[in-house]
């Protein structure tokens, strides 16, 4: 593939190292001044800082830029990292490996390989065609949309590093185990015939000679594409978090999504299936549920179900998989998510 | 020049077609712009991430909406 570079380069591409160091300094400085800036802004407004409104305003004015700055930084860095892990390269890394370790690798690569849900099917076929085992392919397909930098950054920014880390660990575990189980079940016969009959191809890939400048361009591109798309959801999520604070009783959700209601986890998973949105879209709901006393395990199960199991995606997958394999996929992944929810609620 | 956009009909694919058409029109170029939505045909190009762009039979781009600069460069190269 020939990547034609634009004739006129911007200065970050010409002096990548200088740009990266400068950007890091500016980013850190911005991040550090956020809290004082928000306090000063609230103080300048004719609102009592100690009042409920004052508290909500401070929360909103601090959290919104905090999450957005975090996200911009992370997406930029991931945009650069992504340029090292094209789907073609990931496929070459996975092809011909035996299951087990390869499932772990596939799930981990799912985090750093750029992935758009509309590419799920071409990617699926491309992997299988190049001899990546079916179960390993599934590990990748489950992990890629579910465990990604946007979900992790938002969880970190809004709920702290523990929740983010738990989501990372559990998301990877679900992807690894579910993929491994599907591999054990030997379901290759339930690929659609035309997929099975496609000529095998080699998984070679040409490394495109990218410079650091090109990768920086990649970072900018990712920021424009991702942050430009998800900021309204984040704003909505934080505003919702700030608003519902006083208006819905604190334990409203606890009664039917709390830890004591065992059926809340399966309910959360079932509710998640017809909903189709990305990690950013589900965050406002997660925020609202958690703020009102829903149990963390239940909420994380809900989030995983919304992202990993979706009706529209199954309809697209139907073009390449027979019903039986789709049903197995759903059953295995749903069981994994259920387990996550139950274990979480029991341990915490 | 013959341009094909590979994609299963997602939002990014439509945006890619619109952008290429728009830039070509702004330059007053006549191009043959075609979308390929059938999965089997897409796979035949060996593309794994959509939207992909094929110019005169050669894959020049895969994954994500191509930048305006990139498209202008393709068109200028013709």
Interface residues (C-beta under 8 A of the other chain):
Chain A: X1 X2 X3 X4 X5 X6 X7 X86 X87 X88 X91 X114 X115 X116 X118 X119 X121 X122 X123 X125 X126 X127 X129 X194 X198 X201 X221 X225 X316 X319 X320
Chain B: X7 X8 X10 X11 X12 X13 X39 X40 X42 X43 X46 X47 X48 X49 X50 X58 X59 X60 X61 X62 X63 X64 X65 X67 X69 X70 X73 X74 X77
